[in-house]
Amino acid sequence: MSSLHAPKFCANPVSNGIVIFIHGFMGSPRQFDRLAGAVHRNGCSAAALLLPGHGGSAKDFSLGTFSGWQSHVDAEVERYSCDYKKIWLAGHSMGGLLAINSAVRFGQSVQGIFTLACPFKIITFSAHALNVRIKQVFSKKNDPIKIAYLSNSSIALSPGLLWHTRKPAAEIKKLMLEARNNLSQVRAPFVAVYSASDELTSIVSLDILKAGLTGASLESLVLADSLHAYYPEHEQLLIEQALLKLVAPPH
């Protein structure tokens, strides 16, 4: 496992609450550095998980399953619940699905759920998606979009990377179905952030979330300029504010 993508824990000694951050498919704990720092300054502890199969080779990643990812998240939530009375779950993309499932399993321990680009419907192909992928490959090294996508991926680049992602990618469909079925059982306040320009998660996902989340409050934030794994500064500030509003200073 690369030390760059190692799981992170930032304790706040006066806190009885923690925000657990869960990355998405091929993602990294590193993508939550800014948000974790914000909640820590706001009075909470913060933990950013590394899912099984991530942080190493494409071959390691190919062994990933939705049950393995979910079991890891559940085990970490259970572990932190021994030390913290209040837990908030925050997930990007696939991590949002994992957060929903854990919130149902741990009931009253979870005080709130915060998701970024949580997918209930995926865009399989579009001209916009193709353009974003071309920029990732052919843009200059200092291009902010290219930097964001490279730094947010914890899987080492290799000639066989595309082949090795096929099996774990199929697992996401199972995870989407389980999370969608669990929505009606969620009771914790929910904040969902989507982007109208996301090239992977369809904005229709927000409608599905609204329809399924019948037992909990929902606040949504729709961004205009962000992509699936790239958030410009002015919208990062909006995301940070939305998370801090959900995570009240613990007492």
C-alpha positions as CSV (number, residue, x, y, z in Angstrom):
1,M,0.0,0.0,0.0
2,S,1.3,3.4,-0.9
3,S,1.9,5.7,2.1
4,L,0.5,8.5,0.1
5,H,-3.0,6.8,0.1
6,A,-2.8,5.4,3.7
7,P,-6.0,5.8,5.8
8,K,-5.9,8.9,8.0
9,F,-7.1,9.7,11.5
10,C,-7.1,13.1,13.1
11,A,-8.2,13.1,16.7
12,N,-9.7,16.0,18.5
13,P,-9.2,15.4,22.2
14,V,-12.2,17.4,23.3
15,S,-14.6,15.8,20.8
16,N,-17.1,13.0,21.3
17,G,-18.0,13.1,17.6
18,I,-16.2,11.9,14.5
19,V,-16.7,12.3,10.7
20,I,-15.8,9.1,8.8
21,F,-14.9,9.8,5.2
22,I,-15.4,7.0,2.6
23,H,-13.8,7.3,-0.9
24,G,-15.2,6.0,-4.1
25,F,-14.3,3.5,-6.8
26,M,-10.5,3.7,-7.3
27,G,-10.5,6.6,-4.9
28,S,-8.2,7.7,-2.1
29,P,-8.4,9.0,1.5
30,R,-6.4,11.9,0.2
31,Q,-9.4,13.5,-1.6
32,F,-10.9,14.4,1.8
33,D,-7.8,16.2,3.2
34,R,-9.5,19.6,3.0
35,L,-12.9,18.5,4.4
36,A,-11.3,16.5,7.2
37,G,-9.3,19.5,8.2
38,A,-12.4,21.7,8.2
39,V,-14.4,19.4,10.5
40,H,-11.4,19.0,12.8
41,R,-11.0,22.7,13.1
42,N,-14.8,22.8,13.8
43,G,-14.5,20.6,16.8
44,C,-14.7,17.0,15.5
45,S,-12.4,14.1,15.0
46,A,-12.0,12.9,11.4
47,A,-11.1,9.6,9.8
48,A,-10.6,8.9,6.1
49,L,-10.8,5.2,5.3
50,L,-8.9,3.2,2.6
51,L,-11.1,0.5,1.1
52,P,-9.8,-3.0,0.4
53,G,-8.0,-3.4,-2.9
54,H,-7.2,0.3,-3.0
55,G,-3.8,2.0,-2.5
56,G,-1.8,-0.6,-4.5
57,S,-1.7,-2.4,-7.8
58,A,-4.3,-2.9,-10.4
59,K,-4.2,-6.6,-9.7
60,D,-4.9,-6.0,-6.0
61,F,-7.8,-3.8,-7.0
62,S,-9.3,-6.5,-9.3
63,L,-10.1,-8.6,-6.3
64,G,-12.4,-6.0,-4.8
65,T,-16.0,-6.8,-4.1
66,F,-19.0,-4.8,-2.8
67,S,-19.3,-7.1,0.2
68,G,-15.7,-6.7,1.0
69,W,-15.9,-2.9,0.8
70,Q,-19.1,-2.8,2.9
71,S,-17.7,-5.1,5.5
72,H,-14.6,-2.9,5.9
73,V,-16.7,0.3,6.3
74,D,-19.0,-1.4,8.8
75,A,-16.1,-2.7,10.8
76,E,-14.5,0.8,11.0
77,V,-17.8,2.4,12.0
78,E,-18.2,-0.2,14.7
79,R,-14.6,0.4,15.9
80,Y,-15.0,4.2,16.1
81,S,-18.4,3.8,17.8
82,C,-16.6,2.5,20.8
83,D,-14.9,5.8,21.3
84,Y,-17.4,8.3,19.9
85,K,-21.0,8.8,20.8
86,K,-21.7,10.7,17.6
87,I,-20.8,9.6,14.1
88,W,-21.3,11.3,10.7
89,L,-20.7,9.4,7.5
90,A,-19.4,11.2,4.4
91,G,-18.9,9.5,1.1
92,H,-17.8,10.4,-2.4
93,S,-19.5,8.5,-5.3
94,M,-19.5,4.8,-4.4
95,G,-18.5,5.8,-0.8
96,G,-21.9,7.5,-0.5
97,L,-23.6,4.2,-1.2
98,L,-21.5,2.5,1.4
99,A,-22.3,5.2,3.9
100,I,-26.1,4.7,3.3
101,N,-25.8,1.0,4.0
102,S,-23.8,1.5,7.2
103,A,-26.1,4.2,8.4
104,V,-29.0,1.7,8.3
105,R,-26.9,-1.0,10.1
106,F,-25.8,1.3,12.9
107,G,-29.0,3.2,13.4
108,Q,-28.9,5.8,16.2
109,S,-25.1,5.9,16.3
110,V,-25.1,7.8,12.9
111,Q,-26.0,11.4,13.3
112,G,-26.0,12.4,9.7
113,I,-25.0,11.4,6.1
114,F,-23.1,13.6,3.7
115,T,-22.7,12.4,0.1
116,L,-20.9,13.8,-3.0
117,A,-22.0,12.5,-6.4
118,C,-23.7,9.4,-4.9
119,P,-24.7,7.3,-8.0
120,F,-28.1,5.7,-8.4
121,K,-27.9,6.2,-12.1
122,I,-24.6,6.2,-14.1
123,I,-23.9,8.0,-17.4
124,T,-22.5,5.2,-19.6
125,F,-21.5,7.5,-22.5
126,S,-21.8,11.2,-23.5
127,A,-19.8,13.7,-25.5
128,H,-19.1,15.6,-22.2
129,A,-17.8,12.4,-20.5
130,L,-15.5,11.7,-23.5
131,N,-14.2,15.3,-23.4
132,V,-13.4,15.0,-19.7
133,R,-11.5,11.7,-20.2
134,I,-9.6,13.2,-23.1
135,K,-8.5,16.1,-20.9
136,Q,-7.4,13.7,-18.2
137,V,-5.1,12.0,-20.7
138,F,-3.8,14.8,-22.9
139,S,-3.9,17.9,-20.8
140,K,-0.7,19.4,-19.5
141,K,0.6,18.2,-16.1
142,N,-0.4,21.4,-14.4
143,D,-4.0,21.3,-15.6
144,P,-6.2,21.4,-12.4
145,I,-8.6,18.8,-13.7
146,K,-5.8,16.3,-14.6
147,I,-4.2,16.9,-11.2
148,A,-7.5,16.3,-9.4
149,Y,-8.2,13.0,-11.1
150,L,-4.6,11.7,-10.7
151,S,-4.3,12.6,-7.1
152,N,-7.8,11.2,-6.2
153,S,-6.9,7.8,-7.6
154,S,-5.1,5.3,-5.4
155,I,-4.6,2.6,-8.0
156,A,-1.2,2.5,-9.7
157,L,-1.3,3.1,-13.4
158,S,-0.4,0.1,-15.5
159,P,-1.1,-1.2,-19.0
160,G,-3.7,-3.7,-17.7
161,L,-5.5,-1.2,-15.5
162,L,-8.7,-1.1,-17.7
163,W,-8.9,-4.9,-17.7
164,H,-8.4,-5.2,-14.0
165,T,-11.3,-2.7,-13.3
166,R,-13.9,-4.7,-15.2
167,K,-14.8,-7.1,-12.3
168,P,-15.0,-4.6,-9.5
169,A,-16.9,-2.2,-11.7
170,A,-19.6,-4.8,-12.0
171,E,-19.8,-4.9,-8.2
172,I,-21.0,-1.3,-8.1
173,K,-24.4,-2.3,-9.6
174,K,-25.0,-4.6,-6.7
175,L,-24.0,-1.9,-4.3
176,M,-26.3,0.6,-6.0
177,L,-29.2,-1.7,-5.7
178,E,-28.6,-2.4,-2.0
179,A,-28.3,1.2,-1.1
180,R,-31.4,2.1,-3.1
181,N,-33.4,-0.5,-1.3
182,N,-32.0,0.8,2.0
183,L,-33.0,4.4,1.5
184,S,-36.4,4.1,3.1
185,Q,-34.8,2.8,6.3
186,V,-32.5,5.8,6.7
187,R,-33.4,8.0,9.6
188,A,-30.4,10.3,9.9
189,P,-30.4,13.8,8.4
190,F,-29.0,13.6,4.8
191,V,-27.1,16.2,2.8
192,A,-26.5,15.3,-0.9
193,V,-24.2,17.2,-3.2
194,Y,-24.4,16.7,-7.0
195,S,-23.1,18.5,-10.0
196,A,-25.0,19.3,-13.2
197,S,-21.7,18.8,-15.1
198,D,-20.8,15.4,-13.5
199,E,-19.6,13.2,-16.3
200,L,-20.3,9.9,-14.5
201,T,-23.1,10.3,-11.9
202,S,-26.3,11.3,-13.5
203,I,-28.2,14.2,-11.9
204,V,-31.2,11.8,-12.1
205,S,-29.6,10.2,-9.0
206,L,-30.9,13.1,-6.9
207,D,-34.5,12.4,-8.0
208,I,-34.1,8.7,-7.0
209,L,-32.7,9.8,-3.7
210,K,-35.5,12.1,-3.0
211,A,-38.1,9.5,-3.9
212,G,-36.5,6.8,-1.8
213,L,-35.5,8.8,1.3
214,T,-39.0,8.8,2.9
215,G,-37.9,8.6,6.6
216,A,-35.3,11.3,6.9
217,S,-34.8,15.0,6.1
218,L,-32.9,15.8,2.9
219,E,-31.0,18.9,1.9
220,S,-29.5,19.0,-1.6
221,L,-26.8,21.2,-3.2
222,V,-26.5,21.1,-7.0
223,L,-23.2,22.6,-8.3
224,A,-22.8,24.0,-11.7
225,D,-19.1,23.7,-12.5
226,S,-17.8,20.6,-10.7
227,L,-17.1,17.3,-12.3
228,H,-17.2,13.8,-10.8
229,A,-13.8,14.2,-9.1
230,Y,-12.9,17.8,-9.7
231,Y,-14.3,20.7,-7.7
232,P,-13.2,24.3,-8.4
233,E,-12.4,26.5,-5.4
234,H,-15.7,28.4,-5.3
235,E,-17.7,25.2,-5.2
236,Q,-15.3,23.5,-2.7
237,L,-16.2,26.3,-0.3
238,L,-19.9,25.6,-0.8
239,I,-19.3,21.9,-0.1
240,E,-17.3,22.7,3.0
241,Q,-20.1,25.0,4.3
242,A,-22.8,22.3,3.7
243,L,-20.8,19.7,5.6
244,L,-20.1,22.0,8.6
245,K,-23.8,22.9,8.7
246,L,-24.6,19.2,9.1
247,V,-21.8,18.5,11.6
248,A,-22.7,20.6,14.6
249,P,-19.9,21.0,17.2
250,P,-20.3,18.0,19.5
251,H,-21.3,18.6,23.2
